[in-house]
Every structure is written in C-alpha cells, then in structure tokens.
Amino acid sequence: MSFKTTSLVLIKRHAETEDTESFYFQTKEASPLNFKPGQFILLSVTINNTTQVRAYSISSQPNNQIIQLTIKRVNNGLVSNWLIDHLQPNQEVLVQDIAGEFNIIDRPYRQKILFISAGCGITPVFSMANYLLNHQSDIEIDFLHCAKDEDNIIYDAKLPQLAELNTQFHYHLRLKKRISTQALDCSSVGRVTPEFLSANYNRIQQYTIFLCGSQRFMQDITQSLNTLGFDMAHFYHESFHVESTNATHINSHPSVTVSIPSFDFEQTVPYDENLLHILESGQLPIIGACRAGVCGSCKCKIEHGEVESTSTATLTPQEIEQGYRLACSSKVKTDVRVSLF
C-alpha cells in the first residue's frame, strides 16, 4: 500500500478531555494499515487551499481496520485545532507516511517495562502497552501516567480496565493537583521525583523505560533517572514539542539574512529565528510535520553560515558533515544560504 495515496475516512470522534479528542479512521479501501506500535503518522489536510502536514502518534494497534489518533488542542496549533474544530465523520484526510524510531519492535527491552507519559504523550506508549499485552504474556508492565488534574486524564477509563483484565499490568496515575476530595484508585499527587520512582518501582535498574511527554517533563524524568544512576542504555524517549509561531524576539543581536538562491528567496530575519518558521512564512516547499526534530520531513542543507540545532535525530553522520539540518529544530545564528530538495 502506498501511504502517499492512502486516504483515511473519519468514522467517529470522541472527547477525551475538554481540549483533547480521539479520532477513529478507516482506510478508504477498508484495509488495515501496518505500523510498529509507538510510531507516528504523517497526516495531510488542506486548510485555506494550502496543504499542511503534521505528525500524530497512533494509539491503536497495527493491522487493524480502525486507526485511532488522539489530538490535543494547542496554542497556535493550526492543524490540531482545525481537526478538532472542523473534521467530522465521513470526511477524509491523507496519509503521507508512517515513521518513527520510538517503537516497541525496534527497541530491545527487558522482562520488566515502565511506560511513563504525560498529557497527550500517552498515545504512543498506550499503543505499545496494548501490543505487549496481546503478544507478550510474560512481560511485566508498569504504566505511570501524569496529568494536570482529574479532568485532564486521557484514557481515564481504559487504563484502569487494562489493570483489571491483566495481572501483569500495573497502573499508577500521578496528578499535578487534585480538584476533587474523592481520591481516584491508584492515584497520587505531586511531581515525579527520584524519591517517587525509587519508592514505587522497586529495583528500577531492572526495568526498560519508555517515556513520552512535553520537553520539560522529559527533562525532569531524565534528570531523576540520572540521579538514581539508571542505565540509560535501557531508556527510550519521544518528545513532540511545538514552538509558538508568534514568539517574541528580544535580544541585542543584529538581524541576519536567509537566502535560497534556487527559489530567488532572500529575507532579513531576527537573530535566533526558527528556520522552519522562516521557510513557511516565505511559502517555500518544505514540510514541517512533527515540528520536533523526529520525523525528518523538513531536512534541508545549510550551504553557508551557521544554525544551532537541537535535534539531528533522523540524519546520518555523513549528512550532518555535509551540512544537512532539520529546519524545525534549527535557529539561525548568522547569514545563511539554504538548499531545499
């Protein structure tokens, strides 16, 4: 099946929280999509006559006729907010590709697994956990999900149900604050500290840990694991962090120039501006799907000048040496000349 020509038809949608919806799709040919649990889908939609592509983790199971995507409303989130506000049953979207190195098939794991998620970061690890429960009955699974409060728990009924139906699945909910006087089963309040991890996950060094959440949450968990002396060879993570397209730049650096000779493009921009934002504002042919440096769709080549990149996840050492960078994860530091392909 060619993903570039695969249409998904929305079958139904369901509100998970006040700002998060689950969308249930079926391929137009009613045939299942094959993917690795934990991977994301590159979804293409047309908004105001312009094609937009974004990456969303798949929360359902592979080789199933129904594909579930759970999408959260975000500030200035063009595609996510459009899907929540406008997409209705029987409407179609297009699948550009399915990708992602953060998956349960390509990453070796031990007999004990700890999944840690926060907010909408639950989607890929939820898919992984269900896959293991269906295919690996000897794996012991601990699932720690973090949410702002009781009203913002994604899959609030499904996770306790998994724990009831599977003796090897253990669920813990960690809330930032509690808004009800009635405590939820398996829940607690507070940050995920080294003390919390060591107290709740005995012999944590025996686990393989899969983590997905916001950038700040990811940093906090990583620091906690380092404090505990966890072997990071058994730690895998995915992070989708979307920068605001309306960021205000306040600095003393002079402006810089971004040029793309093959498209007769040249623009003066603020120092430290995000390269993807620059290219998109110039209506240049570049796809910013995940916008977090994990899918590789915005790869470009820096022919001259300097950018600072926070992610080179999908680039080979040879490509990096040749000047290739991911535009979504790069900020311009000097005048630069860019090539697009």
Disulfide bonds with the S-S distance in Angstrom:
none
